[in-house]
Amino acid sequence: MGAPEVGGCDEVLRHVWPYLDHETDPPTCAEFERHLSVCASCRRVVQFDRKFKLLVRRCADAGPVSRSTLEALRIRVEAELRIRPPSQQA
């Protein structure tokens, strides 16, 4: 892949959220989509993250989130990623 931001699966997985948030430039986005067109594993991760973000948006309280809540969530997500890294999910 030509864009420096997008390489193999590891690079794609590191940039899923900026891609989903439309924060990638057009050339990188095109490279990302080319990779997704041939990689079922990355496609599944992107589909999961897209659904996850939609659910969070739908369920999120519009009010401010406390630091302790953010920290608790960060710890849980990091623990889950250590148990089952996204690149190893089916």
Buried (B, 14 or more C-beta within 10 A) or exposed (E): BEBEBBBEBEBBBBBBEBBBEEEBEEEBBBBBEBBBEEBEBBBBBBEEBBEEBEEEEEEEEEEEEEEEEEEEEEEEEEEEEEEEEBBEEE
